[in-house]
């Protein structure tokens, strides 16, 4: 369709673009607005190019390499004058081979402007039922398309999170890599991670947060160094590494903090009911760890877990295939010392528990009161525990304890 008023424009409906892949981009309608004065002299110059209902199906390998769906043309930066490109009501389907989950980004409305090799993009979209808007600036699109490094700046704001990145990026061997500075904050880390298909291991907590770090992006992996993290009122410094292994998320890291309060989180080994007068009869929930592995080392001056207080603790937490292990080196425990380890195997039909611990010269009333709500012993003493059990709840475990 050709229109001359209010300004010259050409519109073409239902376009399929062949990019060499099995499922190339498609456009519901393409409209080119022409510059008026060059047209009088027999020259056609496009002012804006609008892609209405653009559909991209981007497919990645399990290693994070681009298989198809995102055409990149390095020659575009060589043009003296590139028209403004607009996307209206577009959608992007992101699929990783071997995974059933498909990420859908819908309602994409964006404007792309080139100034030589520099590209600036602003727009809005919906992901995970959350409306987001942001800007993206690439300093050298020609270098990026040729596998060379380009400066990159990203600003993203959605309902649960605000994110900013500034650094460099490389697109080489069909894989995205980058290094730079990252900052993020928001009212809910749980909702922010859910936007990217990542679930957290506790049904409680993971609320307000802020992150500042140097970040390194590699295929299916993120490394955070010089990390400063605030979460649910806790603050820690250190480093983290997150990566994908098939359908599993793996989080590894080392953190240090002055005070850590874990009372808000529902940890697998909760012992007492709300009233703290009997063993908890609720089944231990481990479904979040079916696709999540953890290897975390934490050192803190004071650790709070409910009514339990531990000082100068060095703790290792690990989870893999629903096997949970926790160990603590010598720490302060109500005037005495504590060390021990625990293993919980939830992959078995009836989960098993093994605990080895040594608590030396501690205050019985406060220590046993914090552990199990038992406050009928006074004085100081030592406690050595070597027990095993099976059960789906703290009540069943306590009923089936064996050992000494």
N, C-alpha and C positions, 0 to 999 in steps of 0.2 A: 504494500500500500504506500502510495506517495502522497504527501500532503505539502502544500505550499504555505498555508496560513495556520496559526499565527507566525510560524517560522518553518522553513523547509525541513522536512523530515521524511525518512524512509523507514517503514516497519515491515518486518518479516515474521510470520507466525510459525510455531512448532519446528524448531531447528534441532538437529542432532549433529554433534561435532565429533569427528573421528580423530581420536588422539592415539590410535594404535592399540588401545586396550579393549577388552571385551565389553566394558560398560563405560563408554565415554560420556562427557558432559552433555546435557540437554538443556535447551532454553525454550520456555513457552512462547516468548516473543522477544525479538531483538529490534530496537529502535535506534536509528542514528539521526541526531539533529545536526543539520548542516549549517555552516557559516554562510550568511546571506551575501555579503559583498563579493567574495571570491566566486560565487555562483554566477554573478552578472558577467564575469569575464571568462566563463566557461571552465572554471576550476572548482573541483569538489573538495572541500575540506570538512572533516567531521569535527564538530564541537564537543558533543557528548555521545557516548555509546551506552545505552541502557539495556541490561539483560534482565528481563522480567521472568520470574519463576525459574531461575537457574537451578539446576539439579546436578550436584557433584557426588559421586560415589567413590570415596578415597579408600583404598585398600592397602594395608600394611602387612608385612611379614611378621612372624612372631619375634624377630630380632629388631623390629622397628623400621625396616627398610620400606620405602615407598614402592608399591607395585604398579599402581595406576590411579587415575582419577584427578591428578593435579598437574596439568600441563604448565611447564615453565619455559619461556622463550627468551633466551638471552639477547636476541636481536632487537627486542623492543626498546632497550635503552639506547640503541644507536640512532633512533629516529630523532629528528630535530624537534618535532612537535607531535606529541601523543595526546589524543583526545581524553577527556575525563571519562572514566569508566564507572558506571553505576550498576548496582545489583539491587533488584526490588523483589521482596518476598521469595528469596532463595532458600535452599535447603542443602545440607551436607550430611551424607551418611558416612560414618567412619567405621570401618570394619577391620579387625585384626584376624588373620588366618588362624584357624583352630579355636577361636572363641565364639561362643553363641551370642554374646552381647554385641549389639550394634549401637554406637553412639549417634544420636540424631541431633543436629543443630538446625533449628528451623527459624522461620521469620527473619532471614538475613536481609538487612537493608544497609548497604554500604556504598561509600564513594571512594574511588581510587584515583589519586592524582600523581602524575609523573612530572618531575622537573629534572630533565636529563636522565641520569641513572637513579635518581632518588625517588622513592615511592612513599607517599603518605596515605594511610587508609583510616577512615573513621566510619563507625557504623554501630548497629545494634543487632542482637540476635537472641534467641531463646534456647537454653540448654538445661535439661533436667527440670522443665517447667519453671525455670527462673529466667527473668529478663535480664540481659546484660548488655553493656555498651562499652566501647573502648576505642583506642587508637593504636596504630602500628606504624612505625617509621623505619624504613630500610634505606640505609645511606647509599648502597650500590647494588642494585638488582642484577646488573650484568655480571659483577663479580660473584654474587651468590649463585646465579644460574650456572656459572662455569666452575663451581666447586671451590671458590675462593671465599675468604672471610669478608663479611660486611658488618658494619655497626648496626645495631638494632635497638629500638626502644618500644616498649609495650606498656600500655596502661589499660587495665581491665577493671570494671566495677560491676558487680552483680549484687543481688540482695544479701547474700551471706558473706561476701568477701570483696576486698579491694586489693588489687595486685599491681605491682610495678616491677619492670625488669629493664635494665640498661646494661648493654655489653656488646658482645659480638656473636655472630652466628655463621655457621657453615652448612651448606647442603652438598654433601659429598658421598658418592657411591649410594645414592638414593636414601641417605640417612641424614637426619638433622642432628647437629651438634652445636654447642654454644657454651660460653663462659661469660659471667657477668655478675652484677649485684641485683639481689632480689629482696623486695620487701612486700609483706602482705599482712593484713589485719582484717578482723571481722567479728561478728557476733556469734558465729557458730562454725567451728572447725569441722564438725560432723557434716553439716550441710555443704560446706565448701568442698570437702573431699568427695562427697556423693556426686557432685557435678562431674567428676572425672572417673566415676565408677569405683571409688575406693570406699570400703566400709571400715568402721572402727571396731575394736574388739570389746567395747563396753557399752551396754545400753544406757549408761548415765555418763555425764560429763562431756568433755570435748566441746565446750562452749566457746566463750570469748577467747580470742587468741591474737597474737602478733608475732611476726617472724621477720628477722633481718639476717641476711646471710650472703656469702659468696656462693654461687651455684654453678655447677658444671653439668651440662646436659649431654648425655650419650644415648644411643639407641636403647629404649626401654629402661633407662636408668637415670636417676637424679642424685647428685652428690652435693651435700650442704656442708661447707666449711666456715669457720668463724661464725658459727651459728649462735644467735641470741633468740631464745624462744620463751614466750610467756603464754601459759595455757591454764585456764581455770584458776587464776590467782597464783600459780606457781611459775617461777622463773629458773631457767637453766641455760648454760652455755656449753658448747661442744661441737659435735659434728654428727651428721646422719647420712645414711645412704639408702635410697629406696630404688627397688628395681622390680621388674616383672619377670617371672619364670613360668611361661605358659599362662595358665589362668590364675596363678598365685602372685600375691604381692609379698615382697620380702623387705623388711625394715631392719637395718642394722645401725648401731650408733653407740656413742659414748657421750654422756652428759654429766655435768657437775652443777650442784646447787647448794645454797646455804640451807634452805628449808623446802621440803616437799610434803604436801598434804595429799594423800591418795584416798582420803575418806569418801570423796565424791564418786569414785569409780566402783562399779560392782565387779570385784575381782572373783575369779573362779572359786577360791578357797574361803569364802565367807562362812564363819562358823556358827554364829548365833542368830536367832531371829531378832526382829525389831525390838522386842521387849528385853532381849538379852537374858532371858530366864530359861531358855531351852534351846536345844540344837535346831538349826534352821532345817526345815523339812522341804524347802523348795529345791528342785533339781538344779544342779550346776549347769549354767548355760555356756556352751562352748561353740555354738554354731558360727559365730563370727570368725573363729580361727580355722574354719574349713578351707578358706582360701587366703589365709594370712599367716605369714611366718614372722617371728620376732627374734632378734638377738640384740639385747640392749644392756649396756653397762652403765650403772648410775652410782655416783658418789655424792653424798650429801651430809651436811652437818647435823640435820635433824630430819627424821622421817616419821610422818604421822600416818597411821592406818587405823581409822576409827578411833578407839580408845588406846591404841598401842603407840608408844613413843620409843623410837630407836635413835641413838646418837652416833655420829661419825661412822656411817654405814657405807660399805662398798657392796653393791648388789648386782647380781647378774640375772637377767630374766631372759628366758628362751622359750619359744613355742614353734613346733614344726609338726605338721600332720596330726594335730590335736594331742601332741605330747608336750606337756608343760614342765619346765624345770626352773627352780629358783634357788639361788645360793647366796649366802651372806657371809663375808669374812668377819673377823672379830670386830664387834661393834659394842657400843655402850647400851645397856638395858637395865633401867631402873636401879642405878647404882652398881650394877654388875656388868658382866660381859655376855655376848651372844654370838654364836656362829652355828651354821647348819645349812642343810639343803633339803629340798623337797622335790618330788617328781609326781606328776599327775598324768596318767595315761587315759584320756577320754576316748581313744580310738577303739578300745575294747568294748565288748557287749556290756559288761559291768565294769565301769571305770575303776582303776586301781590307784592307790595312794601310798607313797613311801616317804617317811620323814625321818631324818637324822638331825638332831640338834643338841647343843650344849649351852645351857644358861648358867653362868657361874656367879655366886654371891650376890644375887639380886633380891630386891624387896618383894616378898611373896604377895602381899596384899595388893600392891599396885600392879605388879607384873601379871599375876594370875587373873586379876580383875580385868586388865586390858585384853588378855588373851581369850578368856572364856567367861567373864562376868562373875568369877568365883572370888569372894572376898572374905573367906572364913579362916584364912591362915595369916598370921602375922609373923614377922621376923625375916631373917635373911637365910639363904641357902642356895644350893646348886641343884639343877635339874638336867638330867640326861635322858634324851628321848630317842628310841630306835623302834619305830612302829610301822606296820603295814596295815592296809585295810582295803575294802572294796565297797562301792556304793554310788548311788546317783545323787545323793544329797548329804549334807553334813550330818544329819540325823542317822542315815544309814551307815555312813563311815564311822561315826562314833560308836554305833552299836556293834560293829564288826572289827573293832581294833584288836590287833594282836601284836606282841612284841614286849618291850620293857622300857 
